[in-house]
Amino acid sequence: MAMQVKFHNVAADYKLGPIRQSFVLQSVNLAISSGTFSAVIGPTGSGKSSLLKVLNGLLVPKQGQAHIGDQVIEKENDKHVYKEVRKRVGMVFQFPESQLFAETVLQDICFGPINFGVPFEEAKKLASDVIEQVGLEQDILTKSPFSLSGGQKRRVAIAGILAMNPDILVLDEPGAGLDPKGKAEIMSLILNWHRKKEMTTLLVTHDMEDVAHYADEVIVMENGSVVMHEEVRDFFSDDQRLEKWSLELPNARRFQLKVEQDTGVKLPNICLTKNELVEALIKVGLA
Amino acid sequence: MNKLILGRYFPGDSWLHRLDPRSKLIAGVAFIFIIFLADSLQAFALLWVFTLFVMRLSGVGFRTYVRGVRPLIWLILFATLMQMLFRTGGATFVDWGPITISEYGIINGFYVFCRFVLIIFFSTVVTLTTKPIDLTDGIGSLLRPLRKLKVPVDELALMLSISLRFIPNLMDETQRIMDAQRARGTQFGEGSLIQQMKTLVPIFLPLFASSLNRAEDMANAMEVRGYQSGTKRSTFRQLSWKRIDTASLFIMVVLAGVLLVVRTI
C-alpha cells in the first residue's frame, strides 16, 4: 500500500527554553504522489530536516496542515494521530546507529514493530526477513548491536525501520559517513525496497549523484520553504539555474554537456547515469 | 529539561556580572553559613531584604528565580511540613498523638522554608551572573592551596569545565535519540510507572554509549595535542581581584556581624 503526502501552508518553529528559532518552515506547500521517490535538497539550515520531522509528527506545525494518507497533522492533534502517522511513516534519521540500544540485534529490530502492536513471534519473522534485505547474515541477529562495525550498525538501524513495514519511508542522508561502496549498497537496498513495496520515499541528500540515480522527483528547499518541485530530468536540464543555486551536475550529465560542446552533436535525451550516457552515445554514433 | 534555572547563566552586564567569580563563590558559600545565624523573625526579614536587593542588582527578573525554586518545591514543602507536624513547644493548636501543630512548629517550619528559598535564590544569583567557565576557573583558583596536599586541583577543575562544556551537546543528543525512538513508536509519559521507566532504557543506553565514545575521542584529542596531567599550566583567562570584590566580601562580613548582634539580644 502506498500513500500520498500533502503539505498545505505549513509553518513551524523550534522552541528551546528562552531561545526561539523563528519559522524554520514557512508556508510550505507540497504534494507528493504515492509511490514516488523524491530527493529533498537544499543548503544547511534550509529546513530539510524540519520538513521530515513534520511528516512524522515530531515537529508540530504552527500553521497549516500536513496530510499523510488520510491522517491530518495540524496545530493540535489527538494522540492516536501521532501513533497512526508514525506507524505509517518510517523515519531513518541521520546517523541512525545512535538509536540502537537493545541487547541483541533481533530485539532492536523488533522494537518498532512491537511498539506498533505486532506480536513478538511475527516481529521475529519480520526481523529475519528484513536482516537479509539489508544484506546481513542471519547469525548477526543474536549479536549485540554495540559489537558491530559502523556499516553493519547502520544497516541494522535501517532494518529496524524497514521492519515496521512503513508506507512512507523518510531518510535523512542514510549514506553519510560511510565509504563509497557501503553507501552505494545502502542506497541500492533502499531503492529495491522502495520498488518492491511500492513505497513513497523521501530522501534528504547533498549528493547530486544520488539524486540523479535514485530520485523521480526533486524538491529544493531554501530558507524554510520549497522553492522548486520538479521531475528529476527537468531539474537537471537547466544547468544555468543549477549554477544559480550552486548545485553540481551529476557526472554523466556534465560529461554529456562537455561532449556536446566539443563535438557539436546534440544527444537525444538528458543523461543522468553512466548507462544512459553510453546508450545515447552509441545511438548518435559517437561510441 | 529546559526548566532548570539553577546552574544556568544569563548574560548581562550588571555590577554582579563584573565581580570576580572567586568573590561570588566565597560569598555564596558564606551565605549558607550566615543564614544559620538567623534565629528570629527580624533576622529573617533582614536576610530577605538583603537577598531581594542582591537579586535586583543581578538585573534578572524575579520570575526567573521563582522558576528556579519550582523544581525543588516538594522537597522544601516536605521539610517545612515535617517541622510543622512534629515539633512541639509553645501553644499547641492541634494534637493528634505524635502529630502536633504547635507555635514553635509553625515558626520553625517558616524558618526552614525561608532558609531553603533564600539559599536557592542566593546561589541562583551566583550561577546566573557567572559564566560556567569563569565559575570553574574560580573553583580551580580557590582550591589551589590544596595542591600542597597533593590534591589534583587542576585536573578537577578541568574535569568540571569539560562536563559543563558538554551539557548542551548531551541535551541535543537526548533530544535526537528521543525523536528517533518516538518515530519507532515509543510514547513517553504514558502508562504505568514501570512502563514509563521502561521507555527510558532506549534513551539512556544509546546516550551512555555515545558519551563513552565521545569521552574516548576527547581523551585522544587531548593526548595528541600534548596534554599531560600534573604539569603546571598558565591560563588563557586571567582572574583579577578588584577592590569591589573585597568590598562585597566586606558586606558579607557586616551582614554576619549584624546577625550575630541580633542573635545575642
Boltz contact constraints between the chains, C-beta under 6 A:
constraints:
  - contact:
      token1: [A, 17]
      token2: [B, 2]
      max_distance: 6.0
  - contact:
      token1: [A, 56]
      token2: [B, 183]
      max_distance: 6.0
  - contact:
      token1: [A, 58]
      token2: [B, 179]
      max_distance: 6.0
  - contact:
      token1: [A, 86]
      token2: [B, 183]
      max_distance: 6.0
  - contact:
      token1: [A, 86]
      token2: [B, 185]
      max_distance: 6.0
  - contact:
      token1: [A, 91]
      token2: [B, 183]
      max_distance: 6.0
  - contact:
      token1: [A, 93]
      token2: [B, 180]
      max_distance: 6.0
  - contact:
      token1: [A, 98]
      token2: [B, 206]
      max_distance: 6.0
  - contact:
      token1: [A, 98]
      token2: [B, 210]
      max_distance: 6.0
  - contact:
      token1: [A, 99]
      token2: [B, 177]
      max_distance: 6.0
  - contact:
      token1: [A, 99]
      token2: [B, 180]
      max_distance: 6.0
  - contact:
      token1: [A, 99]
      token2: [B, 206]
      max_distance: 6.0
  - contact:
      token1: [A, 101]
      token2: [B, 202]
      max_distance: 6.0
  - contact:
      token1: [A, 101]
      token2: [B, 205]
      max_distance: 6.0
  - contact:
      token1: [A, 101]
      token2: [B, 206]
      max_distance: 6.0
  - contact:
      token1: [A, 111]
      token2: [B, 184]
      max_distance: 6.0
  - contact:
      token1: [A, 112]
      token2: [B, 184]
      max_distance: 6.0
  - contact:
      token1: [A, 112]
      token2: [B, 185]
      max_distance: 6.0
  - contact:
      token1: [A, 115]
      token2: [B, 185]
      max_distance: 6.0
  - contact:
      token1: [A, 116]
      token2: [B, 185]
      max_distance: 6.0
